């Protein structure tokens, strides 16, 4: 019985100390900034379509080609359709030629070939 009487105050003291050590929540200041979207003006916007041979999957091949085209300066928007093996895009003819657009696809991988390069407008 003496052991129990001794343990109760010890347990109570440990709970009291544990509760006393609770700190107030930290205030974190997060710096934010507004990113402006800059619209690129196309002086001579042209549409282009091309067939791309050598793609084996939509997730890898088609997505990488589309990404590379969209990251190329002078290309406003590019879409690559794995099912039809066709890419369509809008580019600025003052910055790029149709052959330079074709070269972006060819530089993406050795397995890719471009056929039926057509200016649509």
GUKEVEX-25043 format. One line per 10 residues: number of its first residue (from 0); their letters; for each residue x, z, y of C-alpha. Coordinates in pm, whole numbers. Example, Ala and Ser with C-alpha at 12.3 -4.5 7.8 and 13.67 -1.06 7.14 Angstrom:
BEGIN
0	AS	1230,780,-450  1367,714,-106
END
This chain:
BEGIN
0	XXXXXXXXXX	0,0,0  290,71,231  418,-285,173  82,-433,274  63,-216,586  414,-333,676  337,-704,615  26,-723,833  204,-640,1159  489,-874,1064
10	XXXXXXXXXX	246,-1163,996  59,-1088,1319  383,-1086,1518  493,-1421,1371  155,-1582,1454  169,-1443,1807  522,-1577,1859  432,-1914,1714  137,-1948,1948  342,-1832,2245
20	XXXXXXXXXX	596,-2110,2195  338,-2387,2245  459,-2592,2537  244,-2777,2781  216,-3148,2708  484,-3360,2869  392,-3593,3146  550,-3933,3096  568,-4177,3381  562,-4537,3269
30	XXXXXXXXXX	677,-4800,3510  464,-5112,3504  500,-5441,3679  280,-5740,3727  415,-6064,3585  307,-6365,3779  217,-6683,3598  385,-6980,3754  199,-7307,3713  432,-7598,3656
40	XXXXXXXXXX	322,-7907,3839  349,-8224,3638  419,-8527,3850  352,-8783,3581  160,-8620,3296  144,-8834,2985  -16,-8776,2645  177,-8854,2330  92,-8861,1959  331,-8892,1668
50	XXXXXXXXXX	330,-8856,1291  583,-8609,1152  697,-8654,795  887,-8391,595  674,-8086,673  606,-7879,360  402,-7590,503  188,-7497,800  333,-7152,860  698,-7255,861
60	XXXXXXXXXX	749,-7621,937  454,-7706,1159  471,-7375,1347  843,-7408,1420  809,-7766,1541  516,-7667,1763  710,-7370,1901  1016,-7584,1979  803,-7846,2152  618,-7584,2359
70	XXXXXXXXXX	946,-7423,2466  1092,-7752,2587  1100,-7795,2962  871,-8077,3063  620,-8027,2781  298,-7866,2900  121,-7823,2567  193,-7930,2211  -15,-7900,1894  114,-7978,1545
80	XXXXXXXXXX	-143,-8025,1269  5,-7978,924  -295,-8127,744  -281,-8460,927  99,-8448,976  37,-8530,1341  157,-8383,1669  -14,-8435,2002  125,-8318,2333  122,-8352,2709
90	XXXXXXXXXX	456,-8399,2881  593,-8490,3224  741,-8839,3211  956,-8756,3518  1138,-8489,3315  1134,-8627,2958  1100,-8963,2793  900,-9018,2475  1226,-9062,2283  1354,-8726,2411
100	XXXXXXXXXX	1035,-8561,2288  1092,-8727,1951  1449,-8592,1951  1318,-8235,1990  1136,-8275,1657  1437,-8435,1489  1666,-8156,1615  1433,-7894,1463  1540,-7986,1110  1706,-8259,908
110	XXXXXXXXXX	1402,-8300,682  1175,-8421,962  1118,-8782,1062  893,-8914,1336  679,-9224,1291  415,-9401,1500  516,-9262,1838  225,-9355,2070  164,-9296,2437  -208,-9225,2463
120	X	-262,-9298,2831
END
